[in-house]
């Protein structure tokens, strides 16, 4: 669907009441033709004494360039509203999608069964463009953690490294499941390869759609085979 100002305005009002206690003044809403974002909350930023930031003059931009699914447009509006709420209340978050942002996003996802994500689809598409369409084979583990979310841990394609990572993950008290895969889908090339313990959270529906073409690998920490 193509976004319209009326639709955005109507949903802004709805989410303002549902999610933000009706505390947010309606900002000017602009439709744009941007390729680089689906939604964007812009404002003026002044840095005052002791580096304290002050935000004002908020505007909400939604790009018409994308053929949104309705829920995707709604999630985009809410995503931008979280940015708005944080800036409007002059809350100092740890980064653009910092602790406060994530906390609010996770809370909304849980309470209202939405699928807000940190990375907008466009930024992911941009990164995909940078990476190109050439297949980049990846071996990675899909993890479920005790928080109930899914994560991806990509490792070097060296058997010994995979076994080592498996043992490391298996001994972690917060890891509840580990499933290994091989894939050349460029989607997985977006996940950094490392032997560190950081894993990237991934949207389960999106993950599922890309896993259909991946090859499951069986690993017990001592052997690895398809
Ligand atoms: Zn954002």
py3Dmol code that shows the C-alpha trace and the ligand (Angstrom):
import py3Dmol

protein = """\
ATOM      1  CA  UNK A   1       0.000   0.000   0.000  1.00  0.00           C
ATOM      2  CA  UNK A   2       1.043   3.589  -0.615  1.00  0.00           C
ATOM      3  CA  UNK A   3       1.166   5.714   2.512  1.00  0.00           C
ATOM      4  CA  UNK A   4      -0.999   8.823   2.654  1.00  0.00           C
ATOM      5  CA  UNK A   5      -0.826  11.708   5.107  1.00  0.00           C
ATOM      6  CA  UNK A   6      -4.348  10.856   6.330  1.00  0.00           C
ATOM      7  CA  UNK A   7      -3.397   7.261   7.072  1.00  0.00           C
ATOM      8  CA  UNK A   8      -0.230   8.274   8.881  1.00  0.00           C
ATOM      9  CA  UNK A   9      -2.032  10.974  10.843  1.00  0.00           C
ATOM     10  CA  UNK A  10      -4.834   8.604  11.859  1.00  0.00           C
ATOM     11  CA  UNK A  11      -2.377   5.955  13.014  1.00  0.00           C
ATOM     12  CA  UNK A  12      -0.188   8.484  14.730  1.00  0.00           C
ATOM     13  CA  UNK A  13      -3.221   9.466  16.828  1.00  0.00           C
ATOM     14  CA  UNK A  14      -4.109   5.856  17.535  1.00  0.00           C
ATOM     15  CA  UNK A  15      -0.600   4.851  18.656  1.00  0.00           C
ATOM     16  CA  UNK A  16      -0.182   8.084  20.550  1.00  0.00           C
ATOM     17  CA  UNK A  17      -3.176   7.086  22.691  1.00  0.00           C
ATOM     18  CA  UNK A  18      -2.355   3.362  22.877  1.00  0.00           C
ATOM     19  CA  UNK A  19       1.386   3.512  23.396  1.00  0.00           C
ATOM     20  CA  UNK A  20       2.439   6.971  24.502  1.00  0.00           C
ATOM     21  CA  UNK A  21      -0.402   8.042  26.788  1.00  0.00           C
ATOM     22  CA  UNK A  22      -1.506  10.672  24.276  1.00  0.00           C
ATOM     23  CA  UNK A  23       1.459  12.821  25.284  1.00  0.00           C
ATOM     24  CA  UNK A  24       2.920  13.530  21.825  1.00  0.00           C
ATOM     25  CA  UNK A  25       1.831  16.623  19.893  1.00  0.00           C
ATOM     26  CA  UNK A  26       1.121  15.801  16.238  1.00  0.00           C
ATOM     27  CA  UNK A  27       4.185  16.848  14.231  1.00  0.00           C
ATOM     28  CA  UNK A  28       4.031  18.013  10.610  1.00  0.00           C
ATOM     29  CA  UNK A  29       3.851  14.890   8.434  1.00  0.00           C
ATOM     30  CA  UNK A  30       5.670  14.891   5.098  1.00  0.00           C
ATOM     31  CA  UNK A  31       5.640  12.307   2.345  1.00  0.00           C
ATOM     32  CA  UNK A  32       8.952  12.062   0.537  1.00  0.00           C
ATOM     33  CA  UNK A  33      10.494  10.042  -2.263  1.00  0.00           C
ATOM     34  CA  UNK A  34      13.550   8.945  -0.338  1.00  0.00           C
ATOM     35  CA  UNK A  35      15.234   5.667  -1.140  1.00  0.00           C
ATOM     36  CA  UNK A  36      17.385   5.763   1.940  1.00  0.00           C
ATOM     37  CA  UNK A  37      14.708   5.434   4.608  1.00  0.00           C
ATOM     38  CA  UNK A  38      11.128   4.300   5.027  1.00  0.00           C
ATOM     39  CA  UNK A  39      10.504   6.664   7.885  1.00  0.00           C
ATOM     40  CA  UNK A  40      12.469   9.386   9.556  1.00  0.00           C
ATOM     41  CA  UNK A  41      11.889  11.662  12.507  1.00  0.00           C
ATOM     42  CA  UNK A  42      13.836  14.854  12.046  1.00  0.00           C
ATOM     43  CA  UNK A  43      14.303  17.676  14.488  1.00  0.00           C
ATOM     44  CA  UNK A  44      16.599  20.504  15.437  1.00  0.00           C
ATOM     45  CA  UNK A  45      19.259  19.696  17.960  1.00  0.00           C
ATOM     46  CA  UNK A  46      20.939  22.251  20.163  1.00  0.00           C
ATOM     47  CA  UNK A  47      23.797  21.312  22.422  1.00  0.00           C
ATOM     48  CA  UNK A  48      23.790  23.372  25.580  1.00  0.00           C
ATOM     49  CA  UNK A  49      25.844  23.652  28.690  1.00  0.00           C
ATOM     50  CA  UNK A  50      27.678  20.453  29.718  1.00  0.00           C
ATOM     51  CA  UNK A  51      26.782  18.921  26.366  1.00  0.00           C
ATOM     52  CA  UNK A  52      23.114  18.669  27.283  1.00  0.00           C
ATOM     53  CA  UNK A  53      21.125  18.265  24.076  1.00  0.00           C
ATOM     54  CA  UNK A  54      17.845  19.981  23.368  1.00  0.00           C
ATOM     55  CA  UNK A  55      15.521  18.815  20.606  1.00  0.00           C
ATOM     56  CA  UNK A  56      12.795  20.853  18.950  1.00  0.00           C
ATOM     57  CA  UNK A  57      10.948  21.410  15.700  1.00  0.00           C
ATOM     58  CA  UNK A  58       9.973  17.791  15.041  1.00  0.00           C
ATOM     59  CA  UNK A  59       8.830  16.532  11.647  1.00  0.00           C
ATOM     60  CA  UNK A  60       7.818  13.039  10.601  1.00  0.00           C
ATOM     61  CA  UNK A  61       8.820  11.882   7.130  1.00  0.00           C
ATOM     62  CA  UNK A  62       7.556   8.752   5.446  1.00  0.00           C
ATOM     63  CA  UNK A  63       8.833   7.697   2.047  1.00  0.00           C
ATOM     64  CA  UNK A  64       6.299   6.922  -0.675  1.00  0.00           C
ATOM     65  CA  UNK A  65       8.868   5.071  -2.672  1.00  0.00           C
ATOM     66  CA  UNK A  66       8.196   1.762  -0.974  1.00  0.00           C
ATOM     67  CA  UNK A  67       5.294  -0.528  -1.452  1.00  0.00           C
ATOM     68  CA  UNK A  68       4.634  -1.143   2.218  1.00  0.00           C
ATOM     69  CA  UNK A  69       2.724  -3.990   3.638  1.00  0.00           C
ATOM     70  CA  UNK A  70       0.227  -2.411   5.977  1.00  0.00           C
ATOM     71  CA  UNK A  71       1.785  -3.822   9.149  1.00  0.00           C
ATOM     72  CA  UNK A  72       5.183  -2.689   7.924  1.00  0.00           C
ATOM     73  CA  UNK A  73       3.948   0.874   7.499  1.00  0.00           C
ATOM     74  CA  UNK A  74       2.388   0.737  10.955  1.00  0.00           C
ATOM     75  CA  UNK A  75       5.627  -0.587  12.465  1.00  0.00           C
ATOM     76  CA  UNK A  76       7.554   2.165  10.694  1.00  0.00           C
ATOM     77  CA  UNK A  77       5.257   4.826  12.148  1.00  0.00           C
ATOM     78  CA  UNK A  78       5.650   3.375  15.642  1.00  0.00           C
ATOM     79  CA  UNK A  79       9.426   3.051  15.225  1.00  0.00           C
ATOM     80  CA  UNK A  80       9.641   6.761  14.360  1.00  0.00           C
ATOM     81  CA  UNK A  81       7.299   7.617  17.220  1.00  0.00           C
ATOM     82  CA  UNK A  82       9.674   5.976  19.688  1.00  0.00           C
ATOM     83  CA  UNK A  83      12.449   8.223  18.360  1.00  0.00           C
ATOM     84  CA  UNK A  84      10.062  11.144  18.707  1.00  0.00           C
ATOM     85  CA  UNK A  85       9.063  10.226  22.267  1.00  0.00           C
ATOM     86  CA  UNK A  86      12.682   9.932  23.373  1.00  0.00           C
ATOM     87  CA  UNK A  87      13.731  13.220  21.762  1.00  0.00           C
ATOM     88  CA  UNK A  88      10.564  15.085  22.748  1.00  0.00           C
ATOM     89  CA  UNK A  89      11.095  14.114  26.372  1.00  0.00           C
ATOM     90  CA  UNK A  90      14.767  15.085  26.052  1.00  0.00           C
ATOM     91  CA  UNK A  91      15.811  11.611  27.190  1.00  0.00           C
ATOM     92  CA  UNK A  92      19.509  10.954  26.714  1.00  0.00           C
ATOM     93  CA  UNK A  93      19.656   7.496  25.149  1.00  0.00           C
ATOM     94  CA  UNK A  94      22.923   5.567  24.856  1.00  0.00           C
ATOM     95  CA  UNK A  95      22.778   5.749  21.008  1.00  0.00           C
ATOM     96  CA  UNK A  96      20.281   6.240  18.175  1.00  0.00           C
ATOM     97  CA  UNK A  97      18.774   2.854  18.932  1.00  0.00           C
ATOM     98  CA  UNK A  98      20.126   2.701  22.448  1.00  0.00           C
ATOM     99  CA  UNK A  99      18.956   1.078  25.664  1.00  0.00           C
ATOM    100  CA  UNK A 100      15.859   3.254  26.069  1.00  0.00           C
ATOM    101  CA  UNK A 101      14.827   2.772  22.452  1.00  0.00           C
ATOM    102  CA  UNK A 102      15.250  -0.991  22.631  1.00  0.00           C
ATOM    103  CA  UNK A 103      13.444  -1.254  25.908  1.00  0.00           C
ATOM    104  CA  UNK A 104      10.430   0.648  24.572  1.00  0.00           C
ATOM    105  CA  UNK A 105      10.513  -1.286  21.303  1.00  0.00           C
ATOM    106  CA  UNK A 106      10.675  -4.682  23.007  1.00  0.00           C
ATOM    107  CA  UNK A 107       7.929  -3.671  25.393  1.00  0.00           C
ATOM    108  CA  UNK A 108       5.636  -2.607  22.524  1.00  0.00           C
ATOM    109  CA  UNK A 109       6.448  -5.770  20.555  1.00  0.00           C
ATOM    110  CA  UNK A 110       5.508  -7.937  23.521  1.00  0.00           C
ATOM    111  CA  UNK A 111       2.421  -6.092  24.683  1.00  0.00           C
ATOM    112  CA  UNK A 112       0.954  -5.410  21.265  1.00  0.00           C
ATOM    113  CA  UNK A 113       2.457  -8.356  19.338  1.00  0.00           C
ATOM    114  CA  UNK A 114       4.151  -6.101  16.826  1.00  0.00           C
ATOM    115  CA  UNK A 115       7.373  -6.741  14.923  1.00  0.00           C
ATOM    116  CA  UNK A 116       9.337  -3.544  15.280  1.00  0.00           C
ATOM    117  CA  UNK A 117      13.006  -3.877  14.467  1.00  0.00           C
ATOM    118  CA  UNK A 118      16.062  -1.734  14.944  1.00  0.00           C
ATOM    119  CA  UNK A 119      17.309  -1.840  11.402  1.00  0.00           C
ATOM    120  CA  UNK A 120      14.895  -0.387   8.910  1.00  0.00           C
ATOM    121  CA  UNK A 121      14.391  -2.519   5.843  1.00  0.00           C
ATOM    122  CA  UNK A 122      16.002   0.149   3.672  1.00  0.00           C
ATOM    123  CA  UNK A 123      19.242   0.212   5.572  1.00  0.00           C
ATOM    124  CA  UNK A 124      19.370  -3.560   5.248  1.00  0.00           C
ATOM    125  CA  UNK A 125      18.724  -3.239   1.528  1.00  0.00           C
ATOM    126  CA  UNK A 126      21.439  -0.665   1.237  1.00  0.00           C
ATOM    127  CA  UNK A 127      23.894  -2.916   2.955  1.00  0.00           C
ATOM    128  CA  UNK A 128      22.809  -5.722   0.653  1.00  0.00           C
ATOM    129  CA  UNK A 129      23.523  -3.501  -2.325  1.00  0.00           C
ATOM    130  CA  UNK A 130      26.955  -2.767  -0.967  1.00  0.00           C
ATOM    131  CA  UNK A 131      27.603  -6.444  -0.499  1.00  0.00           C
ATOM    132  CA  UNK A 132      26.243  -7.129  -3.973  1.00  0.00           C
ATOM    133  CA  UNK A 133      24.400 -10.127  -5.280  1.00  0.00           C
ATOM    134  CA  UNK A 134      27.435 -12.388  -5.399  1.00  0.00           C
ATOM    135  CA  UNK A 135      26.939 -15.383  -3.170  1.00  0.00           C
ATOM    136  CA  UNK A 136      28.814 -15.123   0.091  1.00  0.00           C
ATOM    137  CA  UNK A 137      28.789 -18.516   1.709  1.00  0.00           C
ATOM    138  CA  UNK A 138      28.222 -18.388   5.415  1.00  0.00           C
ATOM    139  CA  UNK A 139      28.190 -20.924   8.186  1.00  0.00           C
ATOM    140  CA  UNK A 140      26.206 -19.773  11.149  1.00  0.00           C
ATOM    141  CA  UNK A 141      24.344 -20.918  14.212  1.00  0.00           C
ATOM    142  CA  UNK A 142      20.757 -19.919  14.870  1.00  0.00           C
ATOM    143  CA  UNK A 143      20.477 -19.512  18.612  1.00  0.00           C
ATOM    144  CA  UNK A 144      17.552 -19.246  20.927  1.00  0.00           C
ATOM    145  CA  UNK A 145      18.405 -17.560  24.177  1.00  0.00           C
ATOM    146  CA  UNK A 146      16.624 -17.581  27.504  1.00  0.00           C
ATOM    147  CA  UNK A 147      15.047 -14.243  26.544  1.00  0.00           C
ATOM    148  CA  UNK A 148      13.063 -16.203  23.916  1.00  0.00           C
ATOM    149  CA  UNK A 149      14.571 -14.345  20.956  1.00  0.00           C
ATOM    150  CA  UNK A 150      16.482 -15.706  17.976  1.00  0.00           C
ATOM    151  CA  UNK A 151      20.053 -14.750  17.217  1.00  0.00           C
ATOM    152  CA  UNK A 152      22.584 -15.459  14.513  1.00  0.00           C
ATOM    153  CA  UNK A 153      26.230 -16.209  15.143  1.00  0.00           C
ATOM    154  CA  UNK A 154      28.334 -16.480  11.971  1.00  0.00           C
ATOM    155  CA  UNK A 155      31.762 -18.108  12.283  1.00  0.00           C
ATOM    156  CA  UNK A 156      34.752 -18.741   9.999  1.00  0.00           C
ATOM    157  CA  UNK A 157      34.161 -21.687   7.661  1.00  0.00           C
ATOM    158  CA  UNK A 158      36.767 -23.837   9.347  1.00  0.00           C
ATOM    159  CA  UNK A 159      35.609 -27.011  10.980  1.00  0.00           C
ATOM    160  CA  UNK A 160      37.705 -26.639  14.119  1.00  0.00           C
ATOM    161  CA  UNK A 161      36.406 -23.099  14.655  1.00  0.00           C
ATOM    162  CA  UNK A 162      32.818 -24.261  14.302  1.00  0.00           C
ATOM    163  CA  UNK A 163      33.362 -27.033  16.823  1.00  0.00           C
ATOM    164  CA  UNK A 164      35.014 -24.615  19.230  1.00  0.00           C
ATOM    165  CA  UNK A 165      32.148 -22.143  18.888  1.00  0.00           C
ATOM    166  CA  UNK A 166      29.623 -24.913  19.379  1.00  0.00           C
ATOM    167  CA  UNK A 167      31.254 -25.949  22.637  1.00  0.00           C
ATOM    168  CA  UNK A 168      31.394 -22.338  23.757  1.00  0.00           C
ATOM    169  CA  UNK A 169      27.711 -21.775  22.967  1.00  0.00           C
ATOM    170  CA  UNK A 170      26.617 -25.097  24.428  1.00  0.00           C
ATOM    171  CA  UNK A 171      28.240 -24.265  27.741  1.00  0.00           C
ATOM    172  CA  UNK A 172      26.488 -20.908  28.008  1.00  0.00           C
ATOM    173  CA  UNK A 173      23.597 -20.877  30.500  1.00  0.00           C
ATOM    174  CA  UNK A 174      21.634 -18.380  28.375  1.00  0.00           C
ATOM    175  CA  UNK A 175      21.672 -20.440  25.182  1.00  0.00           C
ATOM    176  CA  UNK A 176      18.662 -22.746  24.950  1.00  0.00           C
ATOM    177  CA  UNK A 177      19.109 -24.068  21.397  1.00  0.00           C
ATOM    178  CA  UNK A 178      21.807 -24.132  18.690  1.00  0.00           C
ATOM    179  CA  UNK A 179      21.121 -25.010  15.051  1.00  0.00           C
ATOM    180  CA  UNK A 180      23.863 -24.820  12.433  1.00  0.00           C
ATOM    181  CA  UNK A 181      23.354 -23.940   8.782  1.00  0.00           C
ATOM    182  CA  UNK A 182      25.246 -23.311   5.591  1.00  0.00           C
ATOM    183  CA  UNK A 183      23.842 -20.761   3.149  1.00  0.00           C
ATOM    184  CA  UNK A 184      24.826 -18.584   0.192  1.00  0.00           C
ATOM    185  CA  UNK A 185      21.802 -16.309   0.596  1.00  0.00           C
ATOM    186  CA  UNK A 186      23.243 -12.753   0.730  1.00  0.00           C
ATOM    187  CA  UNK A 187      20.919 -12.059   3.667  1.00  0.00           C
ATOM    188  CA  UNK A 188      23.280 -14.028   5.895  1.00  0.00           C
ATOM    189  CA  UNK A 189      26.299 -12.170   4.550  1.00  0.00           C
ATOM    190  CA  UNK A 190      25.065  -9.206   6.587  1.00  0.00           C
ATOM    191  CA  UNK A 191      26.033 -10.961   9.796  1.00  0.00           C
ATOM    192  CA  UNK A 192      29.633 -10.421  10.820  1.00  0.00           C
ATOM    193  CA  UNK A 193      31.867 -13.474  11.038  1.00  0.00           C
ATOM    194  CA  UNK A 194      33.742 -13.736  14.305  1.00  0.00           C
ATOM    195  CA  UNK A 195      34.770 -16.020  17.128  1.00  0.00           C
ATOM    196  CA  UNK A 196      33.518 -13.501  19.697  1.00  0.00           C
ATOM    197  CA  UNK A 197      30.437 -14.115  21.808  1.00  0.00           C
ATOM    198  CA  UNK A 198      28.288 -11.355  20.288  1.00  0.00           C
ATOM    199  CA  UNK A 199      25.353 -12.602  18.253  1.00  0.00           C
ATOM    200  CA  UNK A 200      22.838 -10.562  16.270  1.00  0.00           C
ATOM    201  CA  UNK A 201      19.173 -10.699  17.046  1.00  0.00           C
ATOM    202  CA  UNK A 202      17.031 -11.575  14.074  1.00  0.00           C
ATOM    203  CA  UNK A 203      13.340 -11.330  13.312  1.00  0.00           C
ATOM    204  CA  UNK A 204      11.941 -14.917  13.390  1.00  0.00           C
ATOM    205  CA  UNK A 205       9.642 -14.499  10.367  1.00  0.00           C
ATOM    206  CA  UNK A 206      12.394 -12.998   8.268  1.00  0.00           C
ATOM    207  CA  UNK A 207      14.851 -15.644   9.420  1.00  0.00           C
ATOM    208  CA  UNK A 208      12.419 -18.416   8.533  1.00  0.00           C
ATOM    209  CA  UNK A 209      11.970 -17.102   4.986  1.00  0.00           C
ATOM    210  CA  UNK A 210      15.733 -17.213   4.403  1.00  0.00           C
ATOM    211  CA  UNK A 211      16.325 -20.535   6.161  1.00  0.00           C
ATOM    212  CA  UNK A 212      14.190 -22.392   3.621  1.00  0.00           C
ATOM    213  CA  UNK A 213      17.147 -22.430   1.202  1.00  0.00           C
ATOM    214  CA  UNK A 214      19.843 -23.041   3.822  1.00  0.00           C
ATOM    215  CA  UNK A 215      21.447 -26.416   4.414  1.00  0.00           C
ATOM    216  CA  UNK A 216      21.188 -27.668   8.000  1.00  0.00           C
ATOM    217  CA  UNK A 217      24.431 -28.918   9.499  1.00  0.00           C
ATOM    218  CA  UNK A 218      24.637 -31.346  12.345  1.00  0.00           C
ATOM    219  CA  UNK A 219      27.079 -30.595  15.063  1.00  0.00           C
ATOM    220  CA  UNK A 220      27.515 -32.235  18.430  1.00  0.00           C
ATOM    221  CA  UNK A 221      30.634 -30.334  19.430  1.00  0.00           C
ATOM    222  CA  UNK A 222      32.947 -33.127  18.241  1.00  0.00           C
ATOM    223  CA  UNK A 223      31.849 -33.698  14.642  1.00  0.00           C
ATOM    224  CA  UNK A 224      30.204 -31.643  11.926  1.00  0.00           C
ATOM    225  CA  UNK A 225      28.304 -33.059   8.976  1.00  0.00           C
ATOM    226  CA  UNK A 226      25.352 -32.346   6.673  1.00  0.00           C
TER     227      UNK A 226
END
"""
ligand_1 = """\
1
ZN
Zn 15.350 4.289 13.941
"""
view = py3Dmol.view(width=600, height=400)
view.addModel(protein, "pdb")
view.setStyle({"model": 0}, {"cartoon": {"style": "trace"}})
view.addModel(ligand_1, "xyz")
view.setStyle({"model": 1}, {"stick": {}})
view.zoomTo()
view.show()
